[in-house]
Amino acid sequence: MSKIQILVKIIILNLLASPLETFNFQLNTINPVDKTLGLSVTEIAKDYYLKSNSYLNIVKSIKPENLNEFIDVMDTIISTLKVYEIAYQFEDTKTIHQAINTKRSANLVFIDSVESFNRILKVLNSAYFNIGKVITIISFKELAILEMEKMFNLLFKQQLLSVNILTNFNKTINLYTFLPFRDYLNCENTTPFIISTFDGYSGKWNSNNFYKRKASDLMKCPLRIGTAAVSSEPGIMFRKLGNGKIEIYGVEKDIFDELSVRLNFTTDYVPYFNGVGTVYPNGTGIGVLGNVLRNEIEVGIGFVSLQYIRTLFLSVTHYYRIDTLMLVVPPGEEYGSLEKLFLPFEMTVWIAFYFVLITSVIFSIISFKFPRVYEFVIGKKINQPIMNIMAIHLGVSQSKLPSRNFSRFILLNMLIYCLILRSAYQGAFFNSMVSNKSKPSAATMDEMLQKKYTLFAFETLAARLQGFSFYN
């Protein structure tokens, strides 16, 4: 065994070993059966999972005494796929529930018995897995056809259709699945059949079509559709007929009547008068939604709104109508007293104003050191130029005027400049006072989040918004 293989085995063992468990591990050559099994899983990963994913999610439910077999298989997978830049995530039935918000794709599930399959089945639902993607279950134990049929039957009852089982049957590695809708007389058929067989000599499957479309044609099989009779208008409505029967009509019934034609199934509408119901965080529910979770019906309709908690356990739910969400935003807060003083002018005007003011003051201070410049620009008899500058800006008249023409020209320009600026300011300030302006309110959701707005909504709407970035 190479040093790389030894290192890989040690790393896998460290990843998988629980602190509560101890294993007797001895490095040796990889079992040929385990190597062939690993190569078969590798081909599935390359031809299916890695085409749309950059990682593999490895879930195990095996006994400690079978850990070496699992490590041999993983050693083969990792060493064969080393040319791919992929990540591996290792989990077991004890750790899956710790990340309920993670929808796992590219799932390879390893079991060693029917009992370990039953443990996996408890967490194999839409709360943890993307059940729209194929889940491959790899069994170290040779599974009989009857055992696989029971497994597929349990999977079908949990509405898990995209599941394949890989097992070594009669020393041949086969990939099995089931077609629940073969014909009208075989609805809910869970008899396993072979998708592909692995050739150990060539290292290839005889067919790489690992995904079978199972719900595109339901072969006239009946579909039980639960209809909520409370608060479901206009989705579902009821009308009593003269013969004591109830007629079901509405928008959603029309949709399913059309779907029954396109997907080739028959409809069996089951009225429920206990309302749509709700789904609880533990995966249970009441009403029509609870009936779907308990597999008493296949579909529940009744103007059901799409909510975050419902999508966790009923991830195959699909919307058909989108309503515009309208947020009523309160007006912006009023400007403070100091803010109102600066409101008439824009920032650029205030910058220009203070630039002229500060420049004039600085020049006056510097000119004290140069008497001839002081007399030429400011005036010989002007003793307090800084106070004069402030008075000019505030509109106070000048008691002393300079005698030189140039200094009078400078003073005249300053008076005209301040007169225009002051008049414009007074007019704009008056308009801002009578118009009662307020600060602009948030115009986008990003602005609302930035300004930390608090959103108030009815409980039903709040449930729909759960899961969005602004929900807390």
DATA-V639458 format. One record per backbone hydrogen bond with DSSP energy under -1.0 kcal/mol. NH is the residue of the N-H (numbers start at 1). CO is the residue of the C=O. Records with the same first field share a line. If there is no record, write none. Layout:
BEGIN
NH->CO + CO
END
This chain:
BEGIN
6->2
7->3
8->4
9->5
10->6
11->7
12->8
13->9
14->10
15->11
16->12
17->13
21->18
35->31
36->32
37->33
38->34
39->35
40->36
41->37
42->38
43->39
44->40
45->41
46->42
47->43
48->44
49->44
50->45
52->49
56->87
57->106
58->89
59->108
60->91
61->110
66->63
67->64
70->66
71->67
72->68
73->69
74->70
75->71
76->72
77->73
78->74
79->75
80->76
81->77
84->81
86->84
87->54
89->56
91->58
95->92
96->92
98->95
99->96
102->99
104->128
108->57
109->136
110->59
111->138
117->113
118->114
119->115
120->116
121->117
123->120
124->120
125->123
128->125
129->125
130->104
131->129
133->130
135->162
136->107
137->164
138->109
139->166
140->111
148->144
149->145
150->146
151->147
152->148
153->149
154->150
155->151
156->152
157->153
158->154
159->156
160->155
163->161
164->135
165->176
166->137
167->174
169->172
172->169
174->167
175->196
176->165
177->193
186->183
188->180
189->180
193->177
195->175
196->175
198->173
199->204
203->199
206->197
210->208
218->263
220->264
221->218
223->266
225->268
226->299
227->270
228->301
229->272
235->232
236->232
237->249
239->247
241->245
244->241
247->239
249->237
251->234
252->235
254->250
255->251
256->252
257->253
258->254
259->255
260->256
262->258
263->259
265->260
266->221
268->223
270->225
272->227
280->284
283->280
286->278
288->275
289->276
290->286
291->287
292->288
293->289
294->290
295->292
296->291
297->291
298->224
299->224
301->226
308->463
311->307
314->310
317->314
340->336
350->346
351->347
352->348
353->349
354->350
355->351
356->352
357->353
358->354
359->355
360->356
361->357
362->358
363->359
364->360
365->361
366->362
367->363
369->366
370->367
374->370
375->371
376->372
377->373
378->374
379->374
388->384
389->385
390->386
391->387
392->388
393->389
394->390
396->391
408->404
409->405
410->406
411->407
412->408
413->409
414->410
415->411
416->412
417->413
418->414
419->415
420->416
421->417
422->418
423->419
424->420
425->421
426->422
427->423
428->424
429->425
430->426
431->427
432->428
433->429
434->430
435->431
439->333
448->444
449->445
450->446
451->447
453->448
462->458
463->459
464->460
465->461
468->465
471->468
END
